[in-house]
Amino acid sequence: MVGKKGGFEVQVKKEEVVAAALPIQEHWLPQSNLDLLLPPVDVGVFFCYKKPAAASGGGGDSSSSAFGLMVGVLKKALAQALVYYYAFSGEIVLNSGGEPELLCNDRGVDFTEAFADVRLEDINFYNPDESIEAKLVPKKKHGVLSVQATELLCGGAVVACSFDHRVADAYSANMFLVSWAEMAQSKPLSLLPSLRRSILSPRRPAGTYHPSIDEMYVPISALPPPKHRRPAAEHLISRIYYVESGQLNHLQSLASDSCAGKKRTKLEAFSAFLWKIVAGRETQPDGTCSMGIVVDGRTRLSTIDGYFGNVLSIPFGKKSAGELRGKDLSWVANAVHEFLEEAVSKEHFLDLIDWVEAHRPEPGLSRIYAAGGGPAFVVSSGQRFPVGKVDFGWGRPALGSYHFPWGGDAGYVMPMPSPAGNGDWLVYMHLLEGQLETVEAQAGHVFKPLTFEYLNH
């Protein structure tokens, strides 16, 4: 199969299924209440590697031989990792109540070997819809996880995955990626995953929760009917930028001004800055702009550091566009801090678990997905993205990034640490085309298109 898109071809060489290295007894694993808040969407992640030093002396045949050895290492380590991460080797099936449940049957992971006739330095990372989507990141067709290893014309490689968000959040995927790399280098696992769903069991009596949860989450039946997008309507597109550490420090300084001695985090400052820019494009006099920020509950529910699954909440703020435009950055950062405070406690996550229990079997969803009245987007912190640790034995990645064009009406933004380890951020942005044009026009000095030259400097 050959697919031509984005200026280069990708040819699939081999497809197989990789199962766990040891037998797994078939069993059912229920989704936790927090898993049930996730719609059926897949998340992509990819890592780009330069040509291994051991393969630098030969021609095409030696490069292919080196890639064959790399694939062998990847498949063997994947089979070993699936013994611990057996949830990734199963299937999602609807139970008799109509809820998704994980069948741990070691169905295995679809593993694709491919070749792309492009050099690493010629890939357009700035536009991942053209260069990454369904080319270097596989489209998951079966199971929970799919993997693709792609050899590049220069002898480099791209290792990419797509996984079902209902089974794992970014923290869980990060754990798996690090464990996979550790297995490849015959290292002991630095963190063993826990799949104890009872950790997230609802309290008793069920159905008692703080009313603030109703302001953040909504049952599916209460959502407005989906809008029919006009042919001329804007589409959500993806871009990857880098933001230099000096700019992040400057934004943090501006956001912390007039905060009564309280320093705002870089994520709060960054999010506030982006909120102002996106709101600046709203032309309706009474228009609003909503922004949510993903909060990981593991640091709040302190007993589940290695928990594998979803432990997320998405608090959000909704302000008038005029107010966001007219106020200084510190005021907007204070607004970000205020809505975040509602979701950074143990009680919030316990209430959220109980909210889901009270509405089951009807699924719920964060209200930010249907905020209405104006633009909306979600910022997810990827600062724990372990790009430097995903070394399978042939060196650290030159680039690692999530790729998540989730298909909803709200935008999505994921800032991650630069592989250079210099304090810069890489930022994956999935926003309306016009919003990205505004970002580049008003803040091009902050959001700079990701290039190979930046990665290679």
C-alpha positions as CSV (number, residue, x, y, z in Angstrom):
1,M,0.0,0.0,0.0
2,V,1.3,3.4,-0.9
3,G,-0.3,6.7,0.1
4,K,0.9,9.9,-1.4
5,K,0.2,13.0,0.7
6,G,2.2,16.0,2.0
7,G,5.0,15.7,-0.5
8,F,6.2,12.2,0.3
9,E,5.0,8.6,0.1
10,V,4.7,6.1,2.9
11,Q,4.8,2.4,1.9
12,V,3.6,-0.2,4.3
13,K,6.1,-3.1,4.3
14,K,4.6,-5.4,6.9
15,E,1.7,-5.7,9.3
16,E,1.4,-8.1,12.2
17,V,0.0,-8.3,15.7
18,V,2.3,-8.3,18.7
19,A,0.9,-10.0,21.8
20,A,2.2,-10.2,25.4
21,A,5.3,-12.3,25.9
22,L,3.6,-14.3,28.6
23,P,0.1,-15.8,28.6
24,I,-2.6,-13.5,30.1
25,Q,-5.7,-15.1,31.6
26,E,-8.7,-13.6,29.9
27,H,-10.8,-11.4,32.2
28,W,-13.0,-8.3,32.2
29,L,-11.7,-5.0,33.6
30,P,-14.4,-2.4,34.3
31,Q,-13.8,1.2,33.3
32,S,-13.5,3.5,36.3
33,N,-16.0,6.3,36.7
34,L,-13.4,8.7,35.4
35,D,-12.7,6.6,32.3
36,L,-16.4,6.8,31.6
37,L,-16.1,10.6,31.1
38,L,-14.0,10.1,28.0
39,P,-15.6,9.8,24.5
40,P,-14.3,7.2,22.0
41,V,-11.4,9.2,20.6
42,D,-7.9,8.1,19.8
43,V,-4.7,9.9,20.8
44,G,-1.5,9.9,18.7
45,V,2.0,10.3,19.8
46,F,5.2,10.1,17.8
47,F,9.0,10.2,18.2
48,C,11.6,11.0,15.6
49,Y,15.1,9.5,15.7
50,K,18.2,10.4,13.7
51,K,20.2,7.7,12.0
52,P,21.8,5.5,14.6
53,A,25.6,6.0,14.8
54,A,26.1,2.3,14.2
55,A,24.4,2.5,10.8
56,S,26.1,5.7,9.6
57,G,28.9,4.0,7.6
58,G,26.9,2.1,5.0
59,G,24.5,2.6,2.2
60,G,20.9,1.8,1.7
61,D,21.2,-1.9,2.4
62,S,23.0,-1.4,5.7
63,S,20.4,1.2,6.7
64,S,17.6,-1.2,6.0
65,S,19.4,-3.9,8.0
66,A,19.8,-1.5,10.9
67,F,16.1,-0.6,10.7
68,G,15.3,-4.3,10.8
69,L,17.3,-4.7,14.0
70,M,15.5,-1.7,15.4
71,V,12.1,-3.1,14.6
72,G,13.1,-6.4,16.2
73,V,14.0,-4.6,19.4
74,L,10.8,-2.7,19.4
75,K,8.6,-5.7,18.9
76,K,10.4,-7.8,21.5
77,A,10.3,-5.0,24.1
78,L,6.6,-4.3,23.3
79,A,5.7,-7.9,23.9
80,Q,7.5,-7.7,27.3
81,A,5.8,-4.4,28.2
82,L,2.4,-5.8,27.4
83,V,2.8,-8.3,30.2
84,Y,2.5,-5.4,32.6
85,Y,0.3,-3.1,30.4
86,Y,-2.1,-5.8,29.4
87,A,-4.9,-3.2,29.1
88,F,-3.2,-2.0,25.9
89,S,-3.4,-5.6,24.5
90,G,-7.2,-5.9,24.9
91,E,-10.4,-4.6,23.4
92,I,-13.1,-2.2,24.4
93,V,-16.6,-3.9,24.3
94,L,-20.0,-2.6,25.4
95,N,-21.4,-4.6,28.4
96,S,-25.1,-5.4,29.0
97,G,-25.6,-2.0,30.5
98,G,-24.4,-0.3,27.4
99,E,-21.2,1.0,29.0
100,P,-17.7,0.4,27.6
101,E,-15.7,-2.3,29.4
102,L,-12.2,-3.6,28.8
103,L,-11.9,-7.2,27.7
104,C,-8.3,-8.3,28.6
105,N,-7.9,-11.1,26.1
106,D,-4.4,-10.4,24.8
107,R,-5.8,-9.6,21.4
108,G,-2.5,-7.9,20.8
109,V,-1.3,-4.7,19.3
110,D,-1.3,-4.0,15.5
111,F,2.3,-3.3,14.5
112,T,3.1,-1.8,11.1
113,E,6.5,-1.5,9.5
114,A,6.7,1.2,6.8
115,F,9.1,3.2,4.7
116,A,8.8,6.9,3.9
117,D,10.8,8.4,1.0
118,V,11.6,11.6,3.0
119,R,14.6,12.7,5.1
120,L,14.0,13.7,8.7
121,E,15.2,17.2,8.0
122,D,12.6,17.6,5.2
123,I,9.5,16.7,7.2
124,N,7.2,19.6,7.7
125,F,6.7,19.4,11.5
126,Y,4.9,22.8,11.6
127,N,2.0,21.3,9.7
128,P,1.4,17.8,11.2
129,D,-2.0,17.4,9.4
130,E,0.1,17.2,6.2
131,S,3.1,15.3,7.4
132,I,2.1,13.2,10.4
133,E,-1.7,12.5,10.3
134,A,-2.5,9.0,9.1
135,K,1.0,8.8,7.6
136,L,3.6,8.5,10.3
137,V,1.0,8.1,13.2
138,P,-1.1,5.0,12.5
139,K,-4.9,5.1,12.4
140,K,-6.1,2.6,14.9
141,K,-8.5,0.1,13.4
142,H,-8.7,-2.6,16.1
143,G,-7.9,-3.1,19.8
144,V,-6.7,-0.4,22.1
145,L,-3.2,0.5,20.8
146,S,-1.6,0.6,17.4
147,V,2.1,1.1,16.6
148,Q,3.9,2.1,13.5
149,A,7.7,2.1,12.9
150,T,8.7,4.0,9.8
151,E,12.1,4.0,8.2
152,L,13.2,7.3,6.7
153,L,15.2,7.9,3.5
154,C,18.1,9.3,5.6
155,G,18.3,6.2,7.8
156,G,16.4,7.8,10.7
157,A,13.1,6.5,12.0
158,V,9.7,7.5,13.4
159,V,8.1,5.4,16.1
160,A,4.4,6.3,16.7
161,C,1.4,5.1,18.5
162,S,-2.4,5.6,18.6
163,F,-4.3,4.6,21.7
164,D,-7.9,4.7,22.9
165,H,-8.3,7.7,25.3
166,R,-11.0,5.7,27.2
167,V,-8.3,3.4,28.5
168,A,-5.4,5.7,29.2
169,D,-4.7,9.4,29.7
170,A,-1.4,11.1,28.9
171,Y,0.2,10.2,32.2
172,S,-0.6,6.5,31.7
173,A,0.7,6.6,28.1
174,N,3.9,8.2,29.3
175,M,4.4,5.4,31.8
176,F,3.9,2.9,29.1
177,L,6.3,4.6,26.7
178,V,9.1,4.8,29.3
179,S,8.5,1.1,30.3
180,W,8.7,0.1,26.7
181,A,12.0,1.9,26.3
182,E,13.3,0.4,29.5
183,M,12.4,-3.1,28.3
184,A,14.3,-2.4,25.1
185,Q,17.4,-1.7,27.0
186,S,16.9,-4.6,29.5
187,K,16.5,-2.2,32.4
188,P,14.1,-2.8,35.3
189,L,10.9,-0.9,35.2
190,S,11.2,2.4,37.1
191,L,7.4,2.4,37.8
192,L,5.0,-0.5,37.8
193,P,1.4,0.3,36.6
194,S,-1.5,-0.3,38.9
195,L,-4.9,-1.1,37.4
196,R,-6.8,-1.3,40.7
197,R,-10.1,0.3,39.7
198,S,-11.3,0.1,43.3
199,I,-9.1,3.0,44.1
200,L,-11.6,5.2,42.2
201,S,-14.7,3.7,43.6
202,P,-17.6,6.1,44.5
203,R,-18.2,7.0,48.1
204,R,-21.4,6.1,50.0
205,P,-24.1,7.2,50.0
206,A,-23.9,7.5,46.2
207,G,-25.2,10.6,44.4
208,T,-23.9,13.2,46.9
209,Y,-21.5,15.6,45.4
210,H,-20.7,19.4,45.4
211,P,-23.0,21.3,43.0
212,S,-20.0,22.9,41.3
213,I,-19.6,19.6,39.4
214,D,-22.8,20.3,37.6
215,E,-21.3,23.5,36.3
216,M,-18.3,21.6,34.9
217,Y,-19.9,18.4,33.6
218,V,-23.2,17.6,31.8
219,P,-25.0,14.4,30.9
220,I,-24.9,13.6,27.2
221,S,-28.7,13.9,26.9
222,A,-28.6,17.5,28.1
223,L,-26.2,18.6,25.3
224,P,-27.6,20.7,22.5
225,P,-28.0,19.0,19.1
226,P,-24.8,19.0,17.1
227,K,-24.4,21.9,14.7
228,H,-24.3,21.3,11.0
229,R,-21.1,22.9,9.8
230,R,-21.6,25.1,6.8
231,P,-19.4,24.3,3.7
232,A,-17.6,27.6,4.1
233,A,-17.2,27.3,7.8
234,E,-13.7,27.2,9.3
235,H,-12.1,23.9,10.1
236,L,-9.9,23.0,13.0
237,I,-6.3,22.4,11.9
238,S,-3.1,21.4,13.7
239,R,0.2,23.2,14.0
240,I,3.4,22.7,16.1
241,Y,5.3,25.7,17.5
242,Y,8.2,26.2,19.8
243,V,8.2,28.9,22.6
244,E,11.6,30.0,23.9
245,S,12.2,29.9,27.7
246,G,12.8,33.6,27.8
247,Q,9.4,34.3,26.4
248,L,7.8,31.9,29.0
249,N,9.6,33.7,31.8
250,H,8.5,37.1,30.5
251,L,4.8,35.9,30.3
252,Q,5.1,34.6,33.8
253,S,6.4,37.9,35.1
254,L,3.6,39.8,33.4
255,A,1.0,37.4,34.7
256,S,2.3,37.6,38.2
257,D,2.2,41.4,38.4
258,S,-0.5,42.7,40.8
259,C,-1.0,39.3,42.3
260,A,-0.3,40.3,45.9
261,G,3.1,38.6,45.9
262,K,1.7,35.3,44.5
263,K,3.6,34.0,41.5
264,R,1.5,32.5,38.7
265,T,2.8,29.3,37.1
266,K,4.1,29.2,33.6
267,L,1.1,27.2,32.5
268,E,-1.3,29.7,34.0
269,A,0.6,32.6,32.3
270,F,0.8,30.8,29.0
271,S,-2.9,29.8,29.1
272,A,-4.0,33.4,30.0
273,F,-1.9,34.8,27.1
274,L,-3.5,32.4,24.6
275,W,-7.0,33.1,26.1
276,K,-6.6,36.8,25.4
277,I,-5.4,36.2,21.8
278,V,-8.2,33.8,20.9
279,A,-10.8,36.1,22.5
280,G,-9.5,39.0,20.5
281,R,-10.9,37.4,17.3
282,E,-14.5,37.3,18.6
283,T,-16.5,40.0,16.8
284,Q,-19.9,39.6,18.5
285,P,-20.5,42.4,21.0
286,D,-21.9,39.9,23.6
287,G,-19.6,37.1,22.5
288,T,-17.8,34.9,25.1
289,C,-14.6,32.8,25.0
290,S,-14.2,29.7,27.1
291,M,-10.9,28.0,28.1
292,G,-10.4,24.8,30.0
293,I,-7.3,23.3,31.6
294,V,-6.8,19.6,32.1
295,V,-6.0,18.7,35.8
296,D,-4.4,15.4,36.7
297,G,-5.9,14.0,39.9
298,R,-3.0,11.7,40.8
299,T,-1.3,14.5,42.7
300,R,-4.5,15.1,44.6
301,L,-5.4,11.4,45.2
302,S,-2.0,10.7,46.7
303,T,-2.3,6.9,46.8
304,I,-2.3,6.3,43.1
305,D,1.0,7.6,41.7
306,G,1.3,4.6,39.3
307,Y,-2.4,4.2,38.4
308,F,-3.0,3.3,34.8
309,G,-6.2,4.8,33.4
310,N,-7.9,8.2,33.4
311,V,-7.7,10.5,36.4
312,L,-8.6,13.8,34.7
313,S,-10.8,16.8,35.3
314,I,-11.3,19.8,33.0
315,P,-12.4,22.9,34.9
316,F,-12.9,25.9,32.7
317,G,-13.6,29.6,32.6
318,K,-16.1,31.6,30.5
319,K,-15.6,35.3,30.1
320,S,-16.8,38.0,27.7
321,A,-14.4,38.5,24.8
322,G,-14.3,42.2,25.4
323,E,-13.3,41.8,29.0
324,L,-10.5,39.4,28.1
325,R,-9.2,41.7,25.4
326,G,-9.4,44.8,27.6
327,K,-7.8,43.5,30.8
328,D,-4.1,43.1,31.4
329,L,-2.4,39.6,31.5
330,S,-2.3,39.5,35.3
331,W,-6.1,39.9,35.5
332,V,-6.7,37.1,33.0
333,A,-4.1,34.9,34.9
334,N,-6.0,35.5,38.1
335,A,-9.2,34.3,36.4
336,V,-7.4,31.2,35.2
337,H,-6.1,30.6,38.8
338,E,-9.6,31.0,40.2
339,F,-11.3,28.4,38.0
340,L,-8.3,26.0,38.4
341,E,-8.6,26.2,42.2
342,E,-12.0,24.5,42.0
343,A,-10.4,21.3,40.7
344,V,-7.1,20.9,42.5
345,S,-8.3,19.2,45.6
346,K,-9.0,15.6,46.6
347,E,-12.6,16.5,47.3
348,H,-13.2,17.7,43.8
349,F,-12.1,14.3,42.3
350,L,-14.1,12.3,44.8
351,D,-17.1,14.5,44.0
352,L,-16.5,13.9,40.3
353,I,-16.4,10.2,40.8
354,D,-19.7,10.4,42.7
355,W,-21.3,12.6,40.0
356,V,-20.6,9.9,37.4
357,E,-22.1,7.3,39.6
358,A,-25.2,9.3,40.1
359,H,-25.8,9.6,36.3
360,R,-24.8,6.1,35.2
361,P,-25.4,4.4,32.8
362,E,-25.8,7.7,30.9
363,P,-22.4,9.0,30.0
364,G,-21.3,12.6,30.8
365,L,-18.9,15.1,29.3
366,S,-17.1,18.2,30.3
367,R,-19.2,21.3,29.5
368,I,-16.2,22.9,27.8
369,Y,-16.9,20.7,24.8
370,A,-20.3,22.4,24.4
371,A,-19.6,25.8,26.0
372,G,-21.6,27.7,23.3
373,G,-21.7,31.4,22.7
374,G,-18.2,31.7,21.3
375,P,-14.8,30.0,20.8
376,A,-13.6,27.4,23.2
377,F,-10.4,25.4,23.7
378,V,-8.7,23.2,26.2
379,V,-5.1,23.4,27.4
380,S,-3.5,20.1,28.6
381,S,-0.2,20.3,30.4
382,G,2.3,17.9,28.9
383,Q,5.3,19.0,31.0
384,R,5.8,15.4,32.2
385,F,6.0,14.2,28.6
386,P,9.1,11.9,28.8
387,V,10.7,12.7,25.5
388,G,14.2,12.3,26.8
389,K,13.5,8.9,28.3
390,V,12.0,7.2,25.2
391,D,15.4,5.8,24.2
392,F,15.1,2.3,22.8
393,G,18.9,1.9,22.5
394,W,19.7,4.1,19.6
395,G,19.7,7.5,21.2
396,R,17.2,10.1,22.5
397,P,14.5,11.4,20.1
398,A,15.2,14.5,18.1
399,L,11.5,15.2,18.5
400,G,8.6,13.8,20.4
401,S,5.1,15.2,20.3
402,Y,1.4,14.3,20.9
403,H,-0.9,14.6,17.9
404,F,-4.5,14.9,18.8
405,P,-7.0,16.2,16.2
406,W,-9.9,15.0,18.3
407,G,-12.7,15.9,16.0
408,G,-14.8,18.1,18.4
409,D,-15.8,21.7,18.1
410,A,-13.5,22.9,20.9
411,G,-9.8,23.4,20.2
412,Y,-7.0,21.6,21.9
413,V,-3.5,22.8,23.0
414,M,-0.7,20.6,24.4
415,P,2.5,22.3,25.6
416,M,5.5,19.9,26.1
417,P,9.1,20.3,27.0
418,S,11.6,20.7,24.2
419,P,13.9,17.7,23.6
420,A,16.8,20.2,23.9
421,G,16.1,20.3,27.6
422,N,16.7,24.1,27.7
423,G,13.4,25.2,29.2
424,D,11.8,25.9,25.8
425,W,8.4,24.4,25.1
426,L,7.0,22.7,22.0
427,V,3.3,23.4,21.6
428,Y,0.9,21.3,19.6
429,M,-2.2,23.4,18.7
430,H,-5.5,22.2,17.2
431,L,-7.5,25.3,16.7
432,L,-9.7,27.0,14.0
433,E,-7.6,28.1,11.0
434,G,-8.5,31.8,11.7
435,Q,-7.6,31.5,15.3
436,L,-4.1,30.2,14.4
437,E,-3.7,33.0,11.9
438,T,-4.5,35.5,14.7
439,V,-2.0,33.8,17.0
440,E,0.7,34.1,14.4
441,A,-0.1,37.7,13.5
442,Q,-0.3,38.9,17.1
443,A,2.2,36.7,18.8
444,G,4.6,35.4,16.1
445,H,7.4,36.5,18.4
446,V,6.2,33.9,20.9
447,F,4.8,31.1,18.8
448,K,7.5,30.2,16.2
449,P,6.9,27.4,13.6
450,L,8.7,24.2,14.5
451,T,11.5,23.4,12.1
452,F,14.3,20.9,11.8
453,E,16.8,23.7,12.1
454,Y,15.4,24.5,15.6
455,L,15.6,20.8,16.6
456,N,19.1,20.5,15.2
457,H,20.7,23.6,16.7
